[in-house]
């Protein structure tokens, strides 16, 4: 495909359905079904799968069995099975479970940080220092998440400079990459372009990933802007599972099926078998008793 944009030749997808997706579904999946989901995603060609979260189960009860899921999955040697770890205790549990990689999360909004993790942005960064040291000692890579990069349910629009500051802080702390989260899905191609024009000259496209929610139907358009800026790492959730428990009205993550379909149309390699992926999403939705949020899956089911 000829284009005036210098799109990446290949994109690495970060499948967040088993963690970010399921933790925000009202119907819990059994451990056995979670294991089947993770294994099905790997079989479909996903090479980075967020498999669970080691947070206090009082806050996220859907993730209480993450250790069991890690213990029971049949692993592929070329797949990264990652876990979210908010603190040192969570990191230690993730290591016991055999996570290949971990992630920490901060916010670009002070209000969201206070309501989500009960501390300021600067305090959240300080809290991660023991995790980063332990990860470095163990030779474990750490990914960083930044929430509310294009809008906050409490503060509204977020300035790109605020996103730059927290992203740089996470990279300086030792994260190899920062995933930029449009947590409530209010971003547009215009605001995404403005954000990336601020971040990429300072941080580099290779240090950034996109994590878009589709509340306003803008996720694919926002991802396309990211691709045009050279970003080659995209977070997505099979069947569009999940939302945000701290952001009222925020619909699910962008569906992995829809991202793969768009990337294939651009001639960008993903290594994912779309038919197999659609089947995995359909199976999970049936178990959850809900409809898929993937437009591609809906079109193919007619």
Secondary structure, 3 states (H helix, E strand, C coil): CCCCCCCCCECEEEECHHHHHHHHCCCCCCHHHHHHHHHHHHHCCCCEEEEEECCCCCCCHHHCCHHHHHHHCCCCCCCEEEEECCCHHHHHHHHHHCCCEEEEEEECCHHHHHHHHCCCHHHHHHHCHHHHHHHHHHCCEEEEEEECCCCECCCECCCHHHHHHHHHHHHHHCCCEEEEEECCCCCCHHHHHHHHHHHHHHHCHHHEEEEEECCCCCHHHHHHHHHHCCCCEEEEEHHHCCCCCCCCCCCCECEHHHHHHHHHHCCCECCCCHHHHHHHHHHHHHHHCCCCCCHHHHHHHC
